[in-house]
Amino acid sequence: MKLKKEFIPYDTSSESLLVPVSGAGFSGLVKGNKTLGVILGLLKQDTTEKEIVSAMLAQFDAPEEVIAGDVHRALAELRRIGALEE
């Protein structure tokens, strides 16, 4: 899976944003924390949920079940708005 080209990730100093462009089928703005920013960065290339969790474990000091849950919820929301190519 990877992020559709109709969605542009953008990071500010304090939050991560996902901005849809015309034709995205979703109008709105997705706001999240730095964790979302890392997930969106990993989704620029074709990847799997398991690979995202592994990359996050290498970057953050948190239990695997917490990271896996966060990744799962983020991906579910991205699927809901149609932001992922699967």
Secondary structure, 3 states (H helix, E strand, C coil): CEECCCEEEEECCCCEEEEECCCCCCCCCEEECHHHHHHHHHCCCCCCHHHHHHHHHHHCCCCHHHHHHHHHHHHHHHHHCCCEEC
